């Protein structure tokens, strides 16, 4: 759910077990839309969220490129805003993916599928941390301090992590087909 502006802050997918997480008496969160959905639908939703994450990574890359090209005075506020918006979208996607994992691990009794989603989440955390470090190392203030070897290693790590994410998604889809 990559969104801009106020909608990004109000679009918070809710999990299947988070109804009393608000702490406001008499105020209930909306029902989780995937509660009675078939496993195939849950897996498709995870794939949709992964596509949204990929879009977020492209947006981060573009924002970083624009930041670097904004000349000697660098437009950091614009970059910071883009990072904030993408981070919020990533957090919303993660909450929803974790809700799917909880649904599969609990009521659906699908521990294998839940483990694929757990693996996917860990890989996405690694990817995000590595991309952030790579962007930090690419800033003019730090360029040249680590040398090209450090950034090349990080690029390779991002590629390998993306390959592992792809494998986890394939495993999820394959095992979901077997579960139905």
N, C-alpha and C positions, 0 to 999 in steps of 0.2 A: 504494500500500500504506500507507494511513494506519492506524497501529496505536498503541496505548498501551502503556506499561510495557516490561518486558524483551523482549517479542517484537519491538518496534520495533528494538531494537539487534541482534537475531540474524537478522532477516529481511533478508539482503543478497543481492539477485539478482546472479547472476554473469554476466559477459559471455562471449562465445564464445572469447576469447583471453586469459583472465585466470587460467588454471589454476595458473601458478607465482607468482601475486602474493602469496601468503601468506608466503613465505620460511621455511616450516617443512618440513624434509625429511620425506618420506614422507606428508605430509598433502595430499590433493588436495581442491580445491573440488568441490562437486557439479556434475554436468553441466548445461550451460545447456539449459533445457527447450525452447527454440525452435529449436534447431540445424537440424533437418530439417523444420521446419514450412513449409507453403506461404506464399508472400508475403502472401496475404490474411490469414492468421492473424497474421503479424507486424504488419501494419497494424492489425488489430483490437486487438492487444495495445497498440500505441501509443495508440489511442483509449481503451482502458481506463485506461491510465496517465494520460492527460489528464483523464479523469473523476476519478481519485484526486487529481490536482493541484487540480482545481476544488474538491473537497471540502476539501482542505488550506487553500485560500484562504478558504473559508467559515469554517473553524475559526479561522484567524488573525483574521478580521474579528470573529467572535464573542468571541474572547479579548480583543481590543483594546477592544471595546465594554464587556465586563465590567470590564476594568481601569479604564476611564474612569468607570464607574458605581460603582466601589468606594469612592467618597467621598474625603474629603480626605487620607486616609492611603494610598490606592491599594495594591491587592494586587499588587505587582510580582512577587513570587516565583511566583505562580500564572500570570501572564502569561508570564514567562520560561520556565516549564516547557512551556507550550503552544507557544511559539515554537520551543523546542528540539525537541519531538516532531515538529512539522510540518516543521521544517528537515531532520530525519533522514529523514522520509518523502519529502520532495522529493529529497533526495540519492539515496535508493534508487531512486526513479522515474527520475531522470536517468541513473543508472548503467545501468539496464535499457534506456532509450531509446537511450543511446549504444551499447549492445551490439547493438541492432537496427540502428542506423545502420552499425556496423562490418560486420555480417553482410551488409547490402544493398550496401555499398560494395565489399566484398571478395568473398567466395565467391559471392554471388548476382549480382554484376556489374550492379547496378541503381543507377548513380550519380545518376540523377534523383530516385529515391525517397530515397536517402541525403541528397541536398541539401535535400529538403523537411524531413527530420528535423533536419538541422543548423539550418535556418531556424527551425524550431519551438523547438529548444533555446535559440537566441539570444533569441527573443521571450519565452520563459518566464523567462530570466534578467533581461531588461528589466522584465517584469511584476513579478517578485519584488522587484527593487531599487526600483521605483517605489512599490509597495505599502508596503514597509518605510519609505521616506522619507515617504510620506503618513501612515503611522501615527505616525512620529516627530514630524512637524509637528503632529499632533493631540494630542500629550501636553500636559497642563496647563502644564508648565514652558516650552514653546515656543509655546503658543497666542498668536496676536497678533503674534509677532515678524516673521513673513513676510507676514502679511496674507492675506486670503481669496483673492487672485489666485494666489498660489503653490500653494495646495492645489487650487484649481479647475483650474489647468494640469495638475497631477499627475493629477487624476481623469480629465481628458480623455485624457491620455497612457495611462492604464490602459485606458480604453475602446477607444482606437485600437489598442493592443497586443492586446487581447482579440479585436478584429475581425480583425487580421492573423493571430492564432493560428488562428482559425476558417477563414480562407482557406487557410492552410498545411495544415490538416487535410483540407480539401476537396480541395486539389490532390493531397495524398498519396493519398487514397482514389481519386480519379479516375485518376491515373497508375498506381496499383497495379492497377486493373482492366484498364488497357491493357497492362500488363506480363505479365499471365497468359495 
